Amino acid sequence: MKITRIETIPVRVPLKAELAIRSGRGGGHTNSPFLLVRVHTDAGVAGIGEASCTPRWSGEDQVTGAHLIRTYLEPLLIGEDPKDVAGLTRKFRLAFAGNPFTKAAVEMALWDIAGKAAGKPVYELIGGRVREFVPTKWSVSGVEPERAAAIAGWAVAQGFRAMKVKVGIDPDGDVARVRAVRAAIGPAVKLGVDANGGWSREVAAATIGRLGEFGIYFVEQPLAPEDGVHLSELRKTVQLPIVADESVYTLQDAMMLAQLGAADVFSIYVGKAGGIGPARQIAEFAQIAGLKCTVGSNLELGVGSAAMVHLALATRGIAAEEFPCDIIGPFFYEDDIVQKPLPIVPGAARATATPGLGVELDDEKVERYRVR
């Protein structure tokens, strides 16, 4: 089996207006301009992938993603055996620097082909199940307290038993939002906060102290992504687990934060790490280092969400039972671009035994949301 071409399809899918995300990074997430990828082979087997193209967050967009794949990755991969996923992924770094979400989309598609060729779901190819399902948590937007409480109450009614609240916007508003959410969900629901790097060092320490009365069980990315040294100092002063998200893209990032003692948990993504394989490497390192991982989200559509489910199902270093994952993208959209999404329900994400990623593109919906 040989790769013959790589097709890229830009799409823009709107979020449900009532669930649009506001966070400490500024602005809002109201629609997703993503890039779908389809890798074709001479055996008639095709694999699909998805790149989250949100420049404010990843520095990548649909135009750069499509250009880099067409100009650099496609010539590198044509004629190669798509089943050699690890070998081909190592070659990605020869093509261009950075742009992990773009690389991850192609890597997903290679795993999809490898699974279809072997007649096995991807989680079997990467080690087999270590859990029957992936526990998940909800994410409450950084909106006014009353609205945040309503969203949190809705999430509990749907079946979620863990969630996080977006903070890092302004200290008093952050505290009021968390207070309102805790009142709405009661004491039994696990509650964390996610600042998306929006606090300064002084504000972070003071605000985390104020939030303690609401029984939060983690603080995610309290400081700017590049501020690992001060994140280490902050961690020594608070009694809550620190989750590093925007600070951890690569295995080298994880090693640096571990050396600094800057985090208790790494939030890893298939896209942010550059693929399922690189994300697993981070989780395996964390396990050896005595740290834990969860799976974060860029509000992936059905293809990206499927890749995340397979990663979490087969990776022991992902402590999903203690720190539930953010595999919740499909809940945020008016529609999806896959024929039949994986069984992702409130509080739990599962995969099927279907070979590959277990999802296929719905061509009619892809055309509906295609960016011309």
PENOR-V201771 format. One record per backbone hydrogen bond with DSSP energy under -1.0 kcal/mol. NH is the residue of the N-H (numbers start at 0). CO is the residue of the C=O. E is the energy in kcal/mol with one decimal. If there is no record, write none. Layout:
# PENOR-V201771
nh: <NH;NH>
co: <CO;CO>
e: <E;E>
This chain:
# PENOR-V201771
nh: <2;3;6;8;10;11;12;14;15;18;20;25;28;31;33;33;34;35;36;37;38;39;41;43;46;48;50;56;57;58;64;65;66;67;68;69;70;71;72;73;75;76;77;78;79;83;84;87;88;89;93;94;95;102;103;104;105;106;107;108;109;110;111;112;113;114;115;116;117;118;119;121;123;124;125;127;129;133;135;136;137;139;141;142;147;148;149;150;151;152;153;154;155;156;157;158;159;162;163;164;165;166;173;174;175;176;177;178;179;180;181;182;183;184;185;189;191;192;193;194;196;197;198;203;204;205;206;207;208;209;210;213;214;216;218;219;220;226;227;230;231;232;233;234;235;236;242;243;247;253;254;255;256;257;258;259;260;261;263;264;265;266;267;272;274;278;279;280;281;282;283;284;285;286;287;288;290;291;292;293;295;304;305;306;307;308;309;310;311;312;313;317;318;319;322;324;325;327;330;331;333;338;343;344;347;348;349;355;361;365;366;367;368;370>
co: <79;39;37;35;33;368;31;29;331;15;28;22;20;12;10;31;50;8;48;6;46;4;1;40;38;36;34;53;53;54;60;61;62;63;64;65;66;67;67;68;71;72;73;2;76;80;82;83;84;85;90;91;91;98;99;100;101;102;103;104;105;106;107;108;109;110;111;112;113;114;114;355;120;120;121;122;312;348;346;324;161;163;21;140;143;144;145;146;147;148;149;150;151;152;153;154;154;189;137;191;139;193;169;170;171;172;173;174;175;176;177;178;179;180;181;160;162;217;164;219;220;194;221;199;200;201;202;203;204;205;206;210;211;190;240;192;242;223;225;226;227;228;229;230;231;233;218;264;244;249;250;251;252;253;254;255;256;256;241;241;291;243;293;268;269;274;275;276;277;278;279;280;281;282;283;284;285;263;316;265;267;300;301;302;303;304;305;306;307;308;309;314;292;317;318;134;294;325;327;328;13;359;341;347;344;133;342;119;336;361;362;363;364;9>
e: <-2.2;-2.4;-3.1;-2.8;-2.8;-2.3;-1.8;-2.6;-3.4;-2.1;-1.5;-1.5;-2.7;-2.4;-1.2;-1.3;-2.2;-3.1;-2.3;-2.6;-2.7;-2.8;-2.1;-1.2;-2.1;-2.3;-2.9;-2.0;-2.8;-1.1;-2.7;-2.3;-2.3;-2.8;-2.2;-2.6;-2.9;-2.1;-1.9;-3.4;-1.1;-1.8;-2.3;-2.9;-2.5;-1.6;-1.8;-2.5;-2.6;-1.8;-1.7;-1.7;-1.3;-1.8;-2.9;-1.7;-1.3;-2.4;-3.0;-1.6;-2.0;-2.3;-2.4;-2.2;-2.8;-2.6;-2.1;-2.9;-1.8;-1.2;-2.3;-2.0;-1.4;-1.1;-1.5;-2.8;-3.2;-2.8;-1.3;-2.5;-2.1;-3.1;-2.8;-1.8;-2.6;-2.7;-1.8;-2.3;-2.5;-2.5;-2.2;-2.3;-2.2;-2.1;-1.7;-1.1;-2.2;-1.9;-2.2;-1.9;-2.6;-2.6;-3.0;-2.5;-2.4;-2.3;-2.4;-2.6;-2.2;-2.3;-2.7;-2.1;-1.7;-2.1;-1.8;-2.0;-2.1;-1.7;-2.5;-2.5;-3.3;-2.1;-1.2;-2.7;-2.0;-1.9;-2.9;-2.6;-1.6;-1.6;-1.9;-2.1;-1.6;-2.2;-2.4;-3.0;-3.4;-2.0;-1.0;-1.7;-1.9;-1.6;-2.6;-2.3;-1.2;-1.6;-2.7;-2.9;-2.4;-2.0;-2.4;-2.2;-2.5;-2.3;-2.3;-2.2;-1.1;-2.5;-2.8;-2.0;-2.5;-3.1;-2.6;-1.4;-2.4;-1.8;-2.2;-1.7;-1.6;-1.9;-2.7;-2.2;-2.6;-2.1;-1.8;-2.4;-3.1;-1.8;-1.1;-2.4;-1.7;-2.6;-1.6;-1.9;-1.9;-2.2;-2.2;-2.1;-2.5;-2.5;-1.3;-1.2;-2.3;-1.7;-3.2;-2.7;-3.4;-1.8;-1.6;-2.1;-1.8;-3.0;-2.1;-2.6;-2.3;-1.9;-1.5;-2.6;-2.6;-2.6;-2.2;-1.6;-2.0;-2.7>
